[in-house]
């Protein structure tokens, strides 16, 4: 894989600035799609277990990014445990958009307006590369889990539920 060039989003710029290898993969998003992640997997012809979504949560009052496969759900108790927090809940969508600078369905763990703690589901380590949002609907960044961990300073933990 060759290093991608700075792209149209802060996520692509952050990946490029980190000097990691990545690919930008785009598709035409369907505004009526029920699931952005499933849509990305189908449009790109990829195993949906390799497509990861970024969900914003609040753990003990602090906003965090949880990166889990689109085939599963975020286990909030596991997220809280991974962070040493007493409790975690999903963040308000408007607050998540303000904090990250991205729209829902396009929130990336990379290049957020205000960086936060990132927790990556341990299942990502099963793959040579994974795909995460590139910062807008219809744009994915493909990179190794190790590089995703490095660029975001992510914690790795089992935080997804089937």
N, C-alpha and C positions, 0 to 999 in steps of 0.2 A: 504494500500500500504506500502511496506517495503522500507526502505532507500536503494537506489542502492549502489553498491560498486563502487569505482573508476574505470572508464572504460578506454577505449583506446583513449579517446580524452580529450582535455582540458575542453570541455563543461561538460563531465561527472565528471571529477576531481573537477571542480568548484561547481557542484551541490552537490557532496559528501562532499566537504570541508565546504559548507554552512550548513550542517546538516539537510537538508530538505528531505522529502520523495519524491522519484521519481522512475520511472521504465525506464530502457533502453529497447527499442523495435527495433528489427532489421528486415530487409528484404533484399532480393537480388535486388539491383537496376538494372534497364534496361537502358543501356547507350543510347538507342535510344528514351527514353521517352521524350515526348514534355513538360510535366509539372511534375517537381519533387514532388510537393505537391499532385497533383491528383494521381500520382503513389503511393506515401506513403499511402494515404487514402485507395486506392484499395487493396494494398498489405497487409495492416494491418487490413482490414475490419472495418475501422472507418468512422464515419460521417466526411466528408471533412470540415465541419464548425468548427471542433475541431482541425484541423491541421493548424498550423500557420507557415508562411514563414517569414524569416528575410531578409528584403531588406535594403541595405545601401543607404543612401541619404546624400546630403550635404545641410545644412540649414545655410544660411548666412556665407558660407565658412567653416563650421564645419561639419565633418562627424558624422552622427547619424545612429542608427539602428531602423528601423520601423518594428514592428512585427504585421502582419495582416493575416487574414484567407486566405487559398489558394483559397477559393471560390470567393474572391474579388480582388480588386486592391488597391494600395496605392493612397490615395488622397493627392497629394503634397501640395495643399493649406491648407488642414486641418492639415497636419503635421507641416507646417510652423506656423500656428496659435497656435497649441499646444505647440510649442517651443518659441513663442513670436518672431519669425523670420519674416523677410520681404518676403523671398522666399526660396523655397526648390526645389531641382532637384535630379534626380537619380545620384548616385555616379558612377564614372568610374569603370567598373568591375575589372580591374587590380588593381586599387587603393584599392578597397574594399577587395580584396583577400590579398593584402599586409598588410593592416591595421588590418584585423581580424585574419589572419593566417589560414583561411579556404578557400576551393575551392567553386566556385559557385555551388549552389545546396546543399551545406553542411554548409553554414554559419549559425552559432548558435548565439543567443543573449548572451549565457553563455560562459565564458572562452575565450573571444577574446584576441588576442595578445596585443592590445592596447584598453583598455576599452573606451567606448563612451556612450553618452546619449542614452537610450533606451526608445522608446515610444511604448506601447502595446495598440492595438486597444481595445476599451471598450467592444466589443462583447465577448472577452475572459471571462468576468465575468459571462456570461450566463451558463458556464459549470463548473462542479466540477473539471475536469482536462482537460488540453489541451496538445497537442504535438507540440514540436518545434524540429528543427534539433539538433541532438546530436553531430554535428561537422564533419560529413562526410555523403556522400550519402549512404542511406540505414540504417541509425541509427537515431532514434527519441528518445527524452526524454519526458516522460509523467509526468506532475507535475501539481499542482494546480496553477491557475492564481495568487493567493496571494503569493505563494512561488516564482513564476517567477518574480513577481514584487519585492519581497524582495531581491532575489539574484542579480538582475540586476539594482536595484534602479530605476525601470521603472516608467515613467509617464504613466498614463492611460488617453486615449483620443479617441474620435471617429475619426479615421484616415483612415478607409477603405471605399471604394466605391464598390457597387455591380458590 
